[in-house]
Structures are given as C-alpha cells and as structure tokens.
Amino acid sequence: MLEACQCVQVPRVLGSLEINGEHWIALELAPLGDVAQHLRCLGVFSWDRIKLYAAELVLFLETIHQRGIIHRDLKPSNLAFSADGHIKVLDLGLACFVSESKAKVSGTPQYMAPEVILGMAHSESSDIWSLGVCLFEMALGLHPFLDSRDLKATMGAILRTEPSFPFELERDCPDFVDLVKKMLEKHSSCRISLERIKRHPWFDSISWNHVLCSEAPKISTSLQSLYYENQQGFGDIDFTF
C-alpha cells in the first residue's frame, strides 16, 4: 500500500530490513515536526500556511482517490513537514482500496466521518470530512466537535451537532468558513467533492499546477526539537540498502 500511495506528499521509501522477525521500513526524513505538535506550540497557523497545506492535501487525496485508495486516518499528527516545509502524509497503515473497504469502525474516532462512526464503509468522502476537521484545527486551534466529558460524547457531537465558528472568522473569512462547513456536511452524499473544493472561491488565489513546486512558509528550526523523541533502542544497526 505504501508503494501504491507514492506521490510527492508521501515520504519516499529508502529501504527495508528485518530485525528479530519484525519488518522495518526506512522512509525519507520529515525533520520539522508534525501539524499537531506545531499547533500545540503556536495555537493556530497563518492563513498562507493553512491555504498551502490545504491545497497540498487536496492534491494528495485527489492522487490516491484516482488510484482507488482511501487514507482513512487523516489527522494532524499524521501530517509531518519535510525539510523545505511542505506536507508529508504519514501512517498509511489503515489505507486501503475502496473496493476492499468494509463496514467497520476504523481510524481515529475524533477524525471519523459520521457514516464511519455509524458503521458504514469508508469512502473518498470520509477522507474529505477528516481534512475538514484538520483545517478547522489549523485555523482555530481546537477540534470542531471535541467534548471535554469523554470520547463517546465527542463521537456523539460528530453525529448530532454542527461546528461553531467565531463571528469574527465568519465576517473576515467567509469563504473559508463556507468551505469547511461543506466539508463537514453530515451526509456523505451531500458533502463537497474534491473537484468542487478545487473550484471553491477560497482557493481562487491558488494555481493548482504550481502548488507542489511553490515555496512553503518558513518554519522556525527551533520547533525541530518537538519532533524528536527518544531514539534509543536500535543500537549499532547497519542499515544497508
């Protein structure tokens, strides 16, 4: 599946090896942390960052959907930054071909579309819902349906409540609010498609043919330390590819 999803937004496979019966894959390094870590540090992203990341993710979903693949676990902690500040999509462990998608709950509950919570099969539209949640978090620094009581309450909110946007955001950025609302449509058959997303007024300033070669907003190198955890445990392993 990793090879089937290969595109600019997915880390390149550099090699693989087996250690104590476990299969390890070495991927291209994404050294500047992930979206979740940056949001915890910064609170929200600037509009130029949000729009570029959104465009890159739209093109990522367009690419894999054209190949008949759905991601099924799009969330901020699975969106890392390459050395030049562009999005790299991680963790394709739940990705599958649409034809193989079964009616079962899989993914991260907070980012599941309503139909997935209800036990229906994932579809391309379910990925668009997850992207809508991610964009809401990038702009507002919080989850659109998070309920502080527990996970069950959050899932209930996903099914029954509508996302709330601050008055100032609706006044100053109506196109963004309109787009995210259409991505977070409860009924998958009414949810906005990728084709319509690309034509949405919020993306009028985007040249889709140049998104992936554009210069990304600079990311402070001081945030790199957020990405690195304890690297011990591998010893002096010789990675030969």
N, C-alpha and C positions, 0 to 999 in steps of 0.2 A: 504493500500500500504506500509506503514511503516513496518508492520509485515512481509509482503511478501518479503521485501528487507533486512530483518535482516541478518547480517553477521558480521564478525569481524570489518569491516571498517565502520559500521553504528552504531551510539550511541544506546545503549540499552534503551528500553522503561522501565521507572521505575514506571510509574503510570499515572493516568489522573484524572481530576476533571472538574467541570463546575462552572464558575463564571459569574454571570449576563447573563446567557444564552449563554456564549461562552465556547467552549470546549478547555481545556488546556491539553497538554501532557508534562510530565516531562521526560527528557532524561538524559542519562549519561553525566556528565560534560566533556567538552573538554576545559581544562583551559589554554592552551598555545597559544591562538590566532588562526588566520587562515592564509592561504598562502598569501592572498592579503595583509594583514597587515604586515607580515614579509617581503614581497618583498618591500613594501614601506619603511621599516626601513633599510633593508640590501642591497637592489638593486638587487642582484642575490643570488642564492643558490650555495653551493659547489656541486661538481659532485656526491659525495657519497649520499648527501641528495636527489638530483634530481633522481638518479637511484633507490633509495629505494622507494621514493614516487611514482615514475612512476610504479614500479613493484606492489606496493600495489594497485594502481588504476587499473592497468590491471587486477589483480585478482578480484577486486570489480566488474568491468564491466563484466568479464567472469562469475561471480556468478549470477548477475542479468539477464544477457542475456540468460544464460542457463534456467532461470526461465521464460523466455519470457517477461522480463521487460526492458524498456529503461529509462534512467535517465532524459534526455532532458534539463538539466540545469547545466552541469558540468562546474565549473569556480572556480578561486582561492578563492573567498570569501565564497564558499560552501565547502571548504576543510579545516577543522579545525585539531588541534593537540590534541591528548589525553595527559594525564599526563605523559606518558612514551615516547612521541614524535612521535607516529605513526599517520597516517592519519585517520580522521573520516569524512565521507561524510555526509554533512548536506543538509537540504531542499529537501525533496523528494516530494514537492508539485506538481511538474509537471511530476513526474514519472508515467508511465502507461504501461500497457501490449501492446506489439507490435500489437496485434490483434485489439486493441482499438485506436491505433494512427491514427489521422485524418490528412488530408492535410490542415493544417493551420499553420500559423506562431506562434510559442510559444517558450518561453525561453528568454535568454538574447541575444540581437542582436549581440553583439561583439563576442559571442562564438557559434553562429549558423553556421551550415554547409551550403554550397551554396544551396543544394537542399531544405533545410528548408526555407531559405530566398525566394526561388522561389515558395514556397507554397506547396511543396511536403510533404508527411508524413515523420515523423521522422523514423529512423531505427537504428539498432545497429551501423551501420557505422557512423551515425551522432554523436553518443557518442564518437567514436574514433577521429573524427575531433576535438571535443571540448577538448579532452585530449591532442591532438597535440598542440593546442593553449596554453594550460596551461603549457606544457613542454617548449615551446618556451619562455614563460614569465619567468619561473623559471631560465632558462639559460641566458637570455639576459636582463631581467628586463623591457621589453616592449612588447606591443602587435604586432603580426606579420603584422596586416593589419590596425592598427589604423591610421586614417586620422584626423588631427587636425581641419579640417574645421567643420565637424559635423557627426552625426551618419549615416546619409544617405550616406555620402562619404565613411565611414568605411565599410558599407554594400556593397557598390559598389566595393570597393577594395577586399573584400572577394570573390566576384563573378569573378573579372577580373584580379587581379594581383597575382603574385607568391611571397611567403615570401623571404626576402633577409637576407642572413647570412653573418656576417663579415668574411673576408678572413681568419683571424686567427682561427676562430672556424672551418671553413671548412678544414683547414690544420691540426689542432691539434685534432679535434674530428669528423672525417668524418663519423663515424658510427652513432653518434647522429644526425648529420645533415641529413643523408640519411633516418633515421627512421622518423624524424619529417616531412620531405618532403613527405614521403609516407603516413603519417597520414593526411597531409593537401592536399591530392590529391583532385582536384575539383570534379571529377566524382566518386560518391559513389561506383559504381560497380567496380572501379579500386583501391579503397582505400585499404590499408593493413588491414588484418583481425587480430583479437586478437591472433589467433593461430600462424600466421606468425610473429606477434610482439614478441611473447614469444621465437621464434626461431631466432630473429634478432641478428646479431653479437654484437650490443651494450649491449645486455643482457647476453653475454656469461659468465660473472662472477657471474650471479645470479643463485642461487639454488632455483627454484620455490617452492619446498616443504618446504623450511625453511624461506621464506620471512616474513611471519606473526609472526614468533617467534624470528626473529633476533633483535638485539639491535639497536634502532634508534639513529641517531646522536643527541648529546645533544643540547637542546635548552636553551638559556640563560633565566633564570627566570625573568630577568629584562624586557623581552618582554611580560610577562603576562599582564601587565597593559594595553597593546594595546587592549586586548580582552574585557575588562570590560567597559561597558557604564553605564549610569545612571540606577541603579537597583530599583529606587523608583517606587511606583505606585501599589504595591501589598499589602502594609500594613502588618498586622499580620495575614496572611492567614495560616491556619493549613492544611498542605499537609499531608493527611493520605492515605496510600496505603495498 
